[in-house]
Amino acid sequence: MREGAVGEAARPLHVAVVGGGISGLSTAWYVEKQAAARGVPVACSVYESAGRWGGRILTDIVDHEEGRFVVEGGPDSFLTTQKPWAVDLALELGLAERLLGTNDAARKVYVLSRGRPVPLPDGVFLLVPTKFKPFLLSPLISPLGKLRMGLDVFIPARKGDGDETLGDFVTRRLGSEALDKIAEPLLSGIYNAEARRQSLLATFPRFRETELACGSLIRGMLAGKAQARRATGSEARAGVPAEGRPSSMFASFAAGTEEIVAGLTRRLEARLRVGVGVRALRPGAEGGYVLEVSGEDKDGPVDELIQADAVVLAIPAYDAAGLLASVCPEAAGTLGAIRYVSTGTMSLAYKRDASAERLGGFGVLLPRSEKRPLNAVTWSSTKFDHRAPEGHSLLRVFFGGSRSPGSMQLGDGELLDVVKKELRSIMGVAEEPLFHRVYRWERANPQYDVEHLSRVEAVERALPSGIWVTGSPYRGVGLPDCVYQAQVTADKVVEQLKGLQRSAL
Ligand SMILES: Cc1cc2nc3c(=O)[nH]c(=O)nc-3n(C[C@H](O)[C@H](O)[C@H](O)COP(=O)(O)OP(=O)(O)OC[C@H]3O[C@@H](n4cnc5c(N)ncnc54)[C@H](O)[C@@H]3O)c2cc1C
């Protein structure tokens, strides 16, 4: 074991970031930026145990004889205006020209209802209908179900400030059909969660805020619409996307989501150590922490002790629990209790005539109640340009999690058979794909069960000085949430290092 690294980094202060997904890389980015802005001399290193950067972000460029396909294994897009932080980061990285908005003219989403895809009524935003006519005419919700949803305006807000499940909230306000046909496939689908366990406050706190402020979701939505109308043409022009920002609600990059990872690794000054994982963590004899790192990098096997003044764990909660077991058993215990599920995606390429695009739209959500072996289907090449060559299309299916755990157990061949059968039954796709790709994400989706935020706060309170956790297990799973948490974490790290620097003077 090379021990020479210990103590070498007394000045500048060393920040060790563990985990090279979007959370770890963007934490390093904001630590460097904020330290430079505040005049704190900092050296950052990022350790990633896998052989590639990006964590769950994985884009495959498939050069097929028919042309180039951009295949996403993990995230394929991120929110833009509602949660602007990933777009902000892309702009900081000089990726403005690479940003690619969704084709919103084709934006139609279907929900499978009794085996048939039924369009989600135009104007349903997340949960609440914002346009009444298409909602009233939609066959997705029965007349009784629609009446029940309308009762929302008469039901008083729940008293108390505790958490509840998304399932309880939606059933209480809008009824069980709204839960089954809209909230569960759409809102729980985003989190790969179970509505009957999913924390409302950790996943959709705005709904609760609206209930408290307006006494009803429908009234809140109408008030929001009126406000937006009043503001149009005045200072709400601020809501109009600024130059370089996509105007669509979601965006990615021309060559896929992994462009943001490449942008970060290109621009970071940090020492980037891919293929090198952190095996153990302990307090240093002279303050700070010692990390045992091992693995293999371009120079061969690695086995080192690294001294750090600050450590940021941007890794799954169960991995963080392992590293903190002796340093902080209390935090480790709570981290270990954060549940995860495993999910997967399969992308299939077709000649356009043979494709599922004949339905139009972005895809189909499969509610839990339909009991299908898949969770959703996306038309990747309708949603975005540049995903398939001219005359071809690319489709992506989601499986696993609590909705279809059995599909995770299937081998690739069996899974392909199941997917083809489902695509034929749901959308009439009878043709053979030109190729397919499968991505399995084991224990990849943290579950924000009810009272999740209390657990996160307990972890943050228990952590010793100089150690932070950040990323998808805590305060938001989407890429923008991860970037935002990275900014907040970097701010705390630099603030503490500034204090350390002052006391050393
Ligand atoms: C299939 C799928 C689709 C998704 N789609 C979307 C989407 O469309 N839009 C969206 O916004 N979000 C989406 N998400 C969620 C989003 O991708 C993740 O929440 C986000 O990428 C997590 O980033 P992270 O950096 O926090 O964690 P990760 O990406 O998990 O990165 C953590 C890294 O830490 C490394 N690591 C673990 N232990 C150690 C150790 N001891 N030492 C060193 N390294 C270690 C791991 O190898 C990993 O690379 C999707 C997720 C999945 C799985």
The ligand as an ORCA input file, in Angstrom:
! r2SCAN-3c Opt
* xyz 0 1
  C     -33.495      3.593    -15.889
  C     -33.448      4.962    -15.285
  C     -34.024      6.018    -15.965
  C     -33.981      7.301    -15.419
  N     -34.532      8.322    -16.121
  C     -34.400      9.587    -15.676
  C     -34.784     10.674    -16.500
  O     -35.241     10.503    -17.634
  N     -34.607     11.933    -16.024
  C     -34.047     12.180    -14.790
  O     -33.907     13.355    -14.431
  N     -33.639     11.157    -13.987
  C     -33.791      9.878    -14.408
  N     -33.346      8.830    -13.638
  C     -32.755      9.112    -12.333
  C     -31.304      9.593    -12.450
  O     -30.678      8.946    -13.520
  C     -30.523      9.272    -11.178
  O     -31.238      9.696    -10.036
  C     -29.181      9.978    -11.177
  O     -28.472      9.699    -12.369
  C     -28.394      9.517     -9.964
  O     -27.140     10.155     -9.975
  P     -26.162     10.025     -8.732
  O     -24.883     10.650     -9.134
  O     -26.823     10.522     -7.491
  O     -25.973      8.462     -8.502
  P     -25.338      7.380     -9.474
  O     -25.568      7.708    -10.879
  O     -25.818      6.080     -8.940
  O     -23.774      7.503     -9.194
  C     -23.161      6.986     -8.036
  C     -21.811      6.442     -8.439
  O     -21.087      6.074     -7.256
  C     -20.261      4.977     -7.586
  N     -19.831      4.355     -6.323
  C     -20.578      3.619     -5.457
  N     -19.814      3.257     -4.391
  C     -18.580      3.788     -4.606
  C     -17.354      3.767     -3.841
  N     -17.284      3.153     -2.647
  N     -16.272      4.408     -4.341
  C     -16.342      5.071     -5.543
  N     -17.471      5.100     -6.294
  C     -18.575      4.481     -5.815
  C     -21.145      4.122     -8.465
  O     -20.369      3.247     -9.271
  C     -21.877      5.175     -9.292
  O     -21.240      5.419    -10.520
  C     -33.364      7.525    -14.155
  C     -32.790      6.462    -13.469
  C     -32.815      5.188    -14.021
  C     -32.165      4.054    -13.281
*
